[in-house]
């Protein structure tokens, strides 16, 4: 979503990687939106639209959706009477003010060093009474069934933090929403234990494939370790996912 984003936007399997993330977390996001009452007449802002699965679902509920991302190649074909797609950087671009019934961002703010300022900008796009849902990871519980790979997870986190990533931002989302003066603030967390038979495993396997060259170049792991991890992630090994933390709040 931003210039500091560590994943290679030219990665050949990027759409499949994003699809793995959607398979893991879309059900929880949709359940939240349904609970909030999304439906006909709603105006929604999807920040970091990615593969567009949630954009399509929102529109199917009768909502009109503005889908924004710095890379819109996977959502441009969704543009329609109910879906507008804009390629932009949310740190710099002008956004509509006091317009949306629902603003949603998933796995975006954790990558931004100026995340609190961006959160304020997103809140300003809400109409009075509108809802914001921010979903980001707490990576602390993440791990592999084979604990000998734990240092690989640490290397990935270290590399991402050098680009401004905050590995536990998910646990701060609710506090940041409350500090912003919103009402009806609450939160929830979701985690999974998955293996090679789970569609969502592609997110973790392909995320590593996207990053491994950079990890080797940075001296955080060796080429031999990278190849060994790639082989292990193709096996039937359990992965303990990070917790997807959701902060939910309303603009008064």
BAPA-641734 format. One record per residue (C-alpha): residue number from 0; x, y, z. Coordinates in Angstrom, 3 decimals. Layout:
# residues N
(node NUM (X Y Z));
...
This chain:
# residues 252
(node 0 (0.000 0.000 0.000));
(node 1 (2.959 2.353 0.503));
(node 2 (6.400 3.057 -0.878));
(node 3 (7.942 1.415 2.191));
(node 4 (5.974 -1.787 1.693));
(node 5 (8.457 -4.657 1.903));
(node 6 (6.723 -7.195 -0.324));
(node 7 (7.792 -7.255 -3.969));
(node 8 (4.885 -5.897 -6.020));
(node 9 (6.369 -7.643 -9.057));
(node 10 (6.317 -11.066 -7.369));
(node 11 (4.896 -13.568 -9.882));
(node 12 (2.573 -15.208 -7.332));
(node 13 (1.398 -11.988 -5.651));
(node 14 (-2.273 -12.543 -6.462));
(node 15 (-2.118 -16.069 -5.045));
(node 16 (-0.341 -14.758 -1.939));
(node 17 (-3.082 -12.193 -1.388));
(node 18 (-5.668 -14.912 -2.020));
(node 19 (-4.249 -16.903 0.861));
(node 20 (-4.722 -13.908 3.152));
(node 21 (-8.294 -13.468 1.915));
(node 22 (-9.064 -17.142 2.554));
(node 23 (-7.882 -16.810 6.144));
(node 24 (-9.444 -13.522 7.183));
(node 25 (-12.352 -12.596 4.896));
(node 26 (-14.908 -14.611 6.895));
(node 27 (-14.160 -12.635 10.066));
(node 28 (-14.203 -9.295 8.255));
(node 29 (-17.519 -10.097 6.586));
(node 30 (-19.031 -11.140 9.917));
(node 31 (-18.064 -7.769 11.402));
(node 32 (-19.543 -5.831 8.489));
(node 33 (-22.756 -7.854 8.700));
(node 34 (-23.003 -7.154 12.432));
(node 35 (-22.636 -3.425 11.725));
(node 36 (-25.544 -3.615 9.282));
(node 37 (-23.879 -3.115 5.897));
(node 38 (-26.477 -3.044 3.151));
(node 39 (-28.181 -1.138 0.387));
(node 40 (-27.354 2.553 0.358));
(node 41 (-24.135 2.263 2.375));
(node 42 (-21.027 4.032 1.103));
(node 43 (-17.823 2.159 1.918));
(node 44 (-14.114 2.954 1.656));
(node 45 (-11.819 -0.074 1.313));
(node 46 (-8.219 0.967 2.024));
(node 47 (-5.617 -1.382 0.594));
(node 48 (-8.106 -3.150 -1.650));
(node 49 (-5.593 -5.846 -2.611));
(node 50 (-7.287 -8.642 -4.509));
(node 51 (-10.733 -7.091 -4.233));
(node 52 (-12.589 -9.942 -2.538));
(node 53 (-14.078 -7.678 0.139));
(node 54 (-14.833 -4.961 -2.408));
(node 55 (-16.910 -7.424 -4.437));
(node 56 (-18.671 -8.686 -1.321));
(node 57 (-19.553 -5.177 -0.102));
(node 58 (-21.033 -4.332 -3.485));
(node 59 (-23.015 -7.575 -3.434));
(node 60 (-24.637 -6.419 -0.185));
(node 61 (-25.928 -3.326 -2.004));
(node 62 (-23.190 -0.896 -0.933));
(node 63 (-21.258 1.490 -3.158));
(node 64 (-17.508 1.122 -2.668));
(node 65 (-14.450 3.283 -3.207));
(node 66 (-11.504 0.866 -3.449));
(node 67 (-8.070 2.451 -3.046));
(node 68 (-4.571 1.007 -3.204));
(node 69 (-1.148 1.976 -4.435));
(node 70 (-1.315 -1.108 -6.686));
(node 71 (-4.760 -1.572 -8.254));
(node 72 (-3.924 -4.194 -10.894));
(node 73 (-6.084 -6.846 -9.204));
(node 74 (-9.134 -4.626 -8.685));
(node 75 (-9.287 -2.450 -11.773));
(node 76 (-11.542 -4.963 -13.542));
(node 77 (-14.092 -4.613 -10.721));
(node 78 (-14.907 -0.990 -11.585));
(node 79 (-18.651 -0.614 -12.133));
(node 80 (-21.625 1.568 -11.252));
(node 81 (-21.210 0.516 -7.610));
(node 82 (-17.403 0.200 -7.410));
(node 83 (-14.911 3.015 -8.004));
(node 84 (-11.208 2.155 -8.082));
(node 85 (-8.519 4.751 -7.385));
(node 86 (-4.786 4.203 -7.423));
(node 87 (-3.346 6.397 -4.680));
(node 88 (-1.105 6.649 -1.626));
(node 89 (-3.276 7.331 1.414));
(node 90 (-0.477 9.309 3.063));
(node 91 (-0.602 11.974 0.376));
(node 92 (-3.790 11.833 -1.689));
(node 93 (-6.885 13.872 -0.947));
(node 94 (-9.701 11.704 0.380));
(node 95 (-13.444 12.463 0.529));
(node 96 (-14.503 14.061 3.798));
(node 97 (-17.417 13.002 6.049));
(node 98 (-18.809 10.716 3.363));
(node 99 (-18.587 7.035 4.281));
(node 100 (-20.766 4.745 6.375));
(node 101 (-17.922 2.219 6.658));
(node 102 (-14.153 2.599 6.355));
(node 103 (-12.105 -0.591 6.419));
(node 104 (-8.370 -1.209 6.390));
(node 105 (-6.707 -4.611 6.817));
(node 106 (-2.953 -5.187 7.144));
(node 107 (-2.130 -1.648 6.015));
(node 108 (-1.486 0.580 9.036));
(node 109 (1.017 -1.845 10.559));
(node 110 (3.332 -1.035 7.629));
(node 111 (3.117 2.765 8.022));
(node 112 (5.434 4.713 10.306));
(node 113 (2.926 7.596 10.364));
(node 114 (0.015 5.264 11.119));
(node 115 (-1.644 7.497 13.728));
(node 116 (-1.772 10.444 11.338));
(node 117 (-3.175 8.163 8.631));
(node 118 (-5.786 6.894 11.075));
(node 119 (-6.896 10.477 11.704));
(node 120 (-7.207 10.994 7.946));
(node 121 (-9.352 7.878 7.598));
(node 122 (-11.591 8.913 10.488));
(node 123 (-12.173 12.252 8.762));
(node 124 (-13.693 10.411 5.781));
(node 125 (-16.492 9.007 7.984));
(node 126 (-19.875 10.643 8.096));
(node 127 (-21.279 11.246 11.609));
(node 128 (-22.411 7.856 12.885));
(node 129 (-20.205 5.990 10.408));
(node 130 (-18.104 2.982 11.394));
(node 131 (-14.388 2.327 11.029));
(node 132 (-12.888 -1.168 11.185));
(node 133 (-9.093 -1.465 11.377));
(node 134 (-7.562 -4.957 11.233));
(node 135 (-3.872 -5.549 11.838));
(node 136 (-1.703 -8.341 13.167));
(node 137 (-0.175 -9.053 16.526));
(node 138 (2.660 -11.274 15.293));
(node 139 (3.842 -12.357 18.734));
(node 140 (2.025 -15.743 18.688));
(node 141 (3.277 -16.596 15.178));
(node 142 (5.380 -19.729 14.800));
(node 143 (5.988 -23.012 13.034));
(node 144 (5.361 -26.543 14.241));
(node 145 (9.114 -27.034 13.817));
(node 146 (10.528 -24.659 16.439));
(node 147 (13.956 -24.833 14.778));
(node 148 (12.506 -22.357 12.253));
(node 149 (11.687 -19.744 14.883));
(node 150 (14.802 -17.749 14.027));
(node 151 (13.487 -17.424 10.472));
(node 152 (10.331 -15.771 11.766));
(node 153 (12.505 -13.403 13.827));
(node 154 (14.574 -12.576 10.744));
(node 155 (11.440 -11.714 8.773));
(node 156 (10.161 -9.453 11.545));
(node 157 (13.540 -7.734 11.867));
(node 158 (13.678 -7.083 8.130));
(node 159 (10.167 -5.657 8.057));
(node 160 (10.756 -3.482 11.118));
(node 161 (13.714 -1.878 9.356));
(node 162 (11.160 -0.547 6.832));
(node 163 (8.912 0.889 9.567));
(node 164 (6.687 -2.130 10.237));
(node 165 (5.246 -2.575 13.760));
(node 166 (4.854 -6.268 14.493));
(node 167 (2.334 -5.842 17.320));
(node 168 (0.298 -2.924 15.995));
(node 169 (-2.859 -5.008 16.171));
(node 170 (-2.840 -4.835 19.965));
(node 171 (-2.704 -1.025 19.821));
(node 172 (-5.554 -0.467 17.360));
(node 173 (-8.341 -0.215 19.943));
(node 174 (-6.365 2.253 22.069));
(node 175 (-5.636 4.413 19.020));
(node 176 (-9.319 4.487 18.063));
(node 177 (-10.276 5.470 21.603));
(node 178 (-7.573 8.164 21.712));
(node 179 (-8.962 9.590 18.478));
(node 180 (-12.214 10.409 20.275));
(node 181 (-14.436 7.823 18.619));
(node 182 (-17.395 6.161 20.327));
(node 183 (-18.591 2.559 20.722));
(node 184 (-14.965 1.434 20.625));
(node 185 (-14.351 -2.295 20.921));
(node 186 (-12.082 -5.004 19.599));
(node 187 (-11.684 -8.695 18.908));
(node 188 (-8.939 -11.110 17.907));
(node 189 (-8.830 -14.163 15.639));
(node 190 (-6.091 -16.763 15.155));
(node 191 (-5.754 -20.023 13.243));
(node 192 (-3.650 -23.172 13.230));
(node 193 (-3.194 -24.204 9.599));
(node 194 (-1.222 -26.678 7.512));
(node 195 (-0.538 -27.388 3.848));
(node 196 (-4.147 -28.482 3.302));
(node 197 (-5.441 -25.023 4.298));
(node 198 (-5.915 -22.450 1.509));
(node 199 (-4.562 -19.755 3.797));
(node 200 (-1.144 -21.380 4.028));
(node 201 (-0.271 -19.771 0.692));
(node 202 (-0.140 -16.396 2.413));
(node 203 (2.710 -17.481 4.682));
(node 204 (4.520 -19.697 2.172));
(node 205 (4.415 -17.150 -0.637));
(node 206 (5.151 -14.233 1.694));
(node 207 (8.407 -15.993 2.522));
(node 208 (9.101 -16.674 -1.169));
(node 209 (8.550 -12.980 -1.915));
(node 210 (10.942 -11.881 0.832));
(node 211 (13.617 -14.562 0.919));
(node 212 (15.966 -12.984 -1.622));
(node 213 (15.936 -9.714 0.291));
(node 214 (16.469 -11.558 3.579));
(node 215 (19.541 -13.258 2.159));
(node 216 (20.862 -10.006 0.685));
(node 217 (20.417 -8.325 4.088));
(node 218 (22.472 -11.058 5.742));
(node 219 (19.621 -12.130 8.027));
(node 220 (19.545 -15.705 6.734));
(node 221 (21.768 -17.746 4.427));
(node 222 (20.797 -18.960 0.961));
(node 223 (20.911 -22.519 2.289));
(node 224 (18.494 -21.623 5.095));
(node 225 (16.176 -19.932 2.609));
(node 226 (16.027 -23.030 0.426));
(node 227 (15.473 -25.272 3.448));
(node 228 (12.587 -23.160 4.711));
(node 229 (10.988 -23.107 1.248));
(node 230 (11.105 -26.900 1.213));
(node 231 (9.677 -27.198 4.728));
(node 232 (6.778 -24.847 3.934));
(node 233 (5.737 -27.148 1.098));
(node 234 (5.430 -30.016 3.559));
(node 235 (2.500 -30.787 5.855));
(node 236 (3.763 -28.601 8.672));
(node 237 (1.471 -26.661 10.975));
(node 238 (1.706 -22.882 11.107));
(node 239 (0.431 -20.928 14.093));
(node 240 (-0.837 -17.691 12.637));
(node 241 (-0.483 -14.257 14.173));
(node 242 (-3.636 -12.881 15.779));
(node 243 (-5.732 -10.713 13.487));
(node 244 (-6.854 -7.922 15.806));
(node 245 (-9.846 -5.835 14.783));
(node 246 (-10.657 -2.440 16.221));
(node 247 (-14.217 -1.221 15.664));
(node 248 (-15.489 2.268 16.420));
(node 249 (-18.067 4.865 15.401));
(node 250 (-17.663 8.527 14.601));
(node 251 (-19.947 10.541 16.866));
